[in-house]
Amino acid sequence: MKEILLAGYKWLLLGLLLMGGFPGLAQIDSAWSRIATDTSQNKVVQDAIYNRPFIQLGKTTTAVGGYLEGNTNYFVTDGISEGYSMELRRFNIFLYSTIARRIKFLSELEFEHGTKEIGLETAQLDFEINPAFNLRMGILVVPIGAFNQNHDSPKWEFIERPLVTTNLIPSTLSEVGFGIHGKVYAPQKVFTYDVYLVNGLQDGLILNAEGRTSLPAGKDPSMFGQDNNGRPMLSAKLAFRHRKLGEVGISYYGGAYNAYKIDGMPVTSKKNLALYALDFNTTLGRAVVNGEFAHARLQLPPALGPAFGNRQTGGYLEVVYTVLQKTLLDYPKTALNANLRIEMVDYNVGRLSETGTRRHDDIRAIVPGLSIRPSANTVIRANYRYHWTRDLLGNPPARTGGFQVGFASYF
Amino acid sequence: MDKTRLLAMALSLGLFLAVVACESLFPDNIEPEKLLGEPILELTPEQQQSHAKGDTEFGRVFGVVDGLGPIFVSTSCESCHIGDGKGHPSTSLTRFNRQDGLDFDPMISVGASQLQHRAITGYTPETLPTDIKGSTRLTPPAVGGLGYLAAVSDADILAMADPHDLNGDGISGVPNYFPAPDFFEPEKFHLPDAAGRYIGRFGKKAGAIDLLQQVANAYLLDMGITSEFLRTDLYNEQLGNHTGDNIPDPEVPGSVVRNVVLYMRTLKVPPRRNARQPEVLAGEQLFIQLGCAKCHVPTLKTGLSDIAALSIQTFHPYTDLLLHDMGPALDDNYTEGSARTSEWRTAPLWGLGLAAEAQGRQVFYLHDGRARTLPEAIQYHGGEAANSRIKFTALPTPNQKELLSFLQSL
């Protein structure tokens, strides 16, 4: 079924592109019209999925958009390097449609590493009853932290996504579900909320190929078709934004993750996951500060072994400082940014029962970089990255350092 | 050219120079004398390739979808043999049996003899039976240099044996003979006894004859992964749950097991450090004078091997691969094969000083990690090793330090 949907989606996009490419054949307005938006500006995180540039086809209600992201890598780990490599990380295509005045459809098809992974990341319908009360259903981006909802590469100044948003919060976490969201405005400020029920992550959280508790490994293609235990997970977020101070959000995602019944018969006890996140962003003069912290707690089967932690924590803090913004190489309002990110994830918080010593299994990184934005929707970026990876026992860390140069752009 | 363009060009140039010229920003190699897990230098390109494949498999983590379990101890080779170094108590395994005098009961009806204390969803892990007579916890050994030990001839091992202590030195090394598994491929240097059994040389009770047996056993008994060599999944005998997991057997092909065997055969020996320092050299002399070297034999040699780099090589593992009575303090009332419960295979001492590099900057010595310092480990030595222990204790402190410096240099 998924393949049929994907195939249909691709043909629809192809048709739209052909109509735009051959206006004479289309027999309608001869030009696409761009719905411009400055994606480099901070707006409410909840609106991030709509805060994208789209190209509208004539007077139709449908618009398309997307982005492309690629980079080069050169890393050395403890004196050993695999050499240079290049990768086309993502090619994503959006399709947006205003079905009726207050009914919106948005979808996103993602090609990762060429065609190695193809996935339907979003396919959702929004029914607005009131700005403070909207219904949403379909394949939706779960509101856990800020990055998961606001993950488009051209919006970010670093090549790698923050570790906490990939290795702890499994961004991009899309789920089948439904729920409500809304905004409440006040002078200078806005409150947002989201509450959804989704199928949820599955048994792969443990006893996976990662050899540790891993929320990303809990994703499974079957999540889009059926819940593994008949008990949906809850995802909820509250956020507050002040026009001058910035935005802060707290979010939760959790519920039973294991298939504890087979054919209605209990085969094991129910195991729960609870993931909490705190995110914020603010602007201090010419600097934009982003941060996100997450903490996960899991119930695990007894005697699963010390490699599988029941607590994980992590976070990142980054500063993007605009060194100058002026016409550069005939590109007006080009911004040159100096950037710094520090981050860590501890995959296994706690102590070893056998020895009472601390469990490690963690990673820490520091990432300085530069980025140039010749337009608000395009970024050329370079960063140096150094990270320390420690094993469960806290042996001397593996040290990795290297450079990355890349680009990302909406189209 | 305006200032802006100049600035942009300068930044671009600076970035380019940073990319191509900042070698110091890349982490250096680990000091060679601390490196475990490196291949023998003299391997052929084909052997290096197989070593690399085996290395990958050694690090492969098995999940439920790969056939892990249904009952198991660990999820990968490397999760126990971290960094190919000496293991940690948190990754130890438990073995049990019932031994009444000479009557040995491996307790097959309750899942002997290795406790599978973990299970995938829907299965129940084993628990330690209540009517056992003995059990032991075994920390994983370091795996460097095992190819050299595998290539020692049985004749050389037997030459070191003195089961009846005919030379009257109080040391009586005994080989541990085992029936070979069906898939055992004897080398010319393997010598069966009259009953067709072969000498075990791997494992803390010398329970495995060669590395193929050791690795195939580890896949099945440690991870619940069936292979071409051992095709039947484990199940919890204690519950009578006679079903394996839902992954077709064998869960890994024989080539995977053989690559891991080759990986282990071709790991270099643990490197020495400070071997020429006067204190270390003095400690080495004391090691011999105290009689430690009678069991921890410093030098062995390999026979002919299909891997040229392992053929006719002299190396220094500090073991005789024989069983010795270690006295009551180390008697867990657990045994394997013909070993008595107080008998253990002489632990190779190479890599002793690198233990902390793999055990989380701490040390856990002896078969179960009970000793937290070298002097403590020595104090546990009894039985045939009691005389050496007494002599060590009687040494003046500076001499004790010399001996410990020597051990740390291994």
Interface residues (C-beta under 8 A of the other chain):
Chain A: Y74 V76 T77 D78 G79 I80 S81 D203 G204 L207 N208 A209 E210 G211 A217 N258 A259 Y260 I262 V267 T268 P301 P302 A303 L304 G305 P306 A307 L324 K326 T327 L328 L329 L336 L352 S353 E354 T355 T357 H360 L370 I372 A382 Y384 Y386 D391 L392 L393 G394 N395 P396 R399 T400 G401 G402 F403 V405
Chain B: T4 R5 L7 A8 L11 L15 A18 V19 C22 L25 F26 P27 D28 N29 I30 R60 V61 F62 G63 V64 V65 D66 L68 G69 S74 T75 S76 S79 I82 G83 H88 P89 S90 T91 S92 H117 R118 A119 I120 T121 G122 P125 E357 A358 Q359 G360 R361 Q362 F364
